[in-house]
Each structure stands twice: as C-alpha cells, then as structure tokens.
Amino acid sequence: TLSLRFVTYFSRFMLTYDTSSVNWWRDSVDTSDVLFKGANGKGLLQPRLDQFARFAASAEVGLARYPGQDGTEALLELMLRRYGDISKECLKQICFLFALLDDCQPTKQL
C-alpha cells in the first residue's frame, strides 16, 4: 500500500503535468461560486479541498494497480515515458515522488 504522502504528491504532480488532469481541474471550477462568493475566491477553498481529496482518492484507486517492487518499477517507467521529456523540473518532481516511498524504491531506475 502506498503512503498518503505518496498519493498526495502523485495527485499534485498529475494536476501540474498531466494534460487531462490539468484540464479536468481547470474545467471543474464552478464559476457561479466565484461570481456568488466574490472574485477573491476565498469562498472556494473548502470545495476545492474537497475536490482535491476526491481526485486523490481516485488516484489512489488507480495506483493500486502497481503493488510491490515490480509495480513501483512499472509505475516509474510509465511516468518517465509519459512525463520525463516535459522538463528537467518535471523529471526532478518524479524523483522526489519516488523518494517518498519507504519500501520498494526503484533505486536502479532513479
């Protein structure tokens, strides 16, 4: 089982670097809330936190397909193929993500 901090960091990574996730996050803002609660967006904090929690829970379900050492290595390989060319910063974030693993760190690939 992957730790909560791994799942949370993975979710943040996806919302930053994965085009589909970024678009979903951007498009899921309820503009009526912004108009109703003001342009400062303070009224949106809790709904957005709840939305992030749901996104992270969904990510955790998907990550369950990658158990143990073999799964961790497969996940890293997949992420490097999909996101490793984006930027040096993105690659660094992938390394940070996998450094959060207590067990099953894919040290050979990193």
C-alpha positions, 0 to 999 in steps of 0.5 A, a space after each residue: 500500500 502506498 503512503 498518503 504522502 505518496 498519493 498526495 504528491 502523485 495527485 499534485 504532480 498529475 494536476 501540474 503535468 498531466 494534460 487531462 488532469 490539468 484540464 479536468 481541474 481547470 474545467 471543474 471550477 464552478 464559476 457561479 461560486 466565484 461570481 456568488 462568493 466574490 472574485 477573491 475566491 476565498 469562498 472556494 477553498 473548502 470545495 476545492 479541498 474537497 475536490 482535491 481529496 476526491 481526485 486523490 482518492 481516485 488516484 489512489 484507486 488507480 495506483 493500486 494497480 502497481 503493488 510491490 517492487 515490480 509495480 513501483 518499477 512499472 509505475 516509474 517507467 510509465 511516468 518517465 515515458 509519459 512525463 520525463 521529456 516535459 522538463 528537467 523540473 518535471 523529471 526532478 518532481 518524479 524523483 522526489 515522488 519516488 523518494 517518498 516511498 519507504 519500501 520498494 524504491 526503484 533505486 536502479 531506475 532513479 
